[in-house]
Amino acid sequence: MDFLYSVLNFIGLLLYLVVILGIIRGLCTYELFSKKEEWRNTLLVIVLVVIAPLCGYFIRDFAQSKKNLIRFERIIERESSKSELDRFSLLSISTAFSDLTNNEKEEAVEIIFNKFYDNSLTSRCEFLDEYREFNIPFIINIKNCTESEIAALYKDIENSKDESAWKSLSKKINIQDFLDNAPTNILDSEFNKWKDDDSAWRRVMLLDSITLSHVYLERYPKGIHEESARKFILDEAYSKCEGRDRKITSNFSGTTTIAIYNRSVYKIDFHYDGTFAKGKIDIPKNSYREIKLPNGYYMVSIYSQKLHSKGIHERITCDGGCIPYDLELKFGR
């Protein structure tokens, strides 16, 4: 098939050549064009000059589109043959998909869905996490089906009048997926139940959700259940660290000061990413900066132009007090 589309591509190129030949003929026989007996030939030249490039464009566009899809399918087959999809495989597929034209994406997105996903609610949510931003009919249809199923699931639990049934929601759909994919009227219905601090925390407990604990802290940053929400989140984070961090057992709503002394003659970028905060600060040469982070588990990275890709990377546990970084970076020429 790849060879066939290459031939079509070449035919489209030949049609461009026909245009050039028609123009040359017209220039060489210009004086004859005004004669009545030459009008038929004149009309033929005009048709060739106008129609041939259009045909050539559409033929080449069609052939190139099919070749791009064939290459994309080969990438899909290569990545799907691996025992497990890793982030590099997903990146390879995502990059190849982004390089396609909008028309090609309409076909490619169905290939992706049929190869890596199924029609279950969880799988459709995973698919939408990756491809929701593309305004493609197939994706819109998946989104509408997902919204309808989530709405039906939520209303069934709500209509049951059984409060204990709410715990089953997180077993049927990840709460983050619920927040990302539920229709607006369902989200409004949920957050109307968060009318005050106690009601909001009660919903968090009913749905048993780390995700909603973060939402609670966003809505009630100094709420009466702040300590409980942070402990809930930190305990979950610690359970996933596989013993790499020191467990935080108190002062859950406190802060830790990160003090950075840059004694070098180079600007340093200090990056942090963890339980409750993510960002970076720039520390100019020969200067001091500090930042207060909510207590939690963080990965910090220190970069400088002279450090190239090495940098300094480490995990830290913030449970109060101060963590100093005294940096005196020396580089050779």
Summary of the structure (lengths in Angstrom):
residues: 333
radius of gyration: 30.9
end to end distance: 55.3
largest distance: 100.6
contacts: 925
relative contact order: 0.06
helix: 61%
strand: 15%
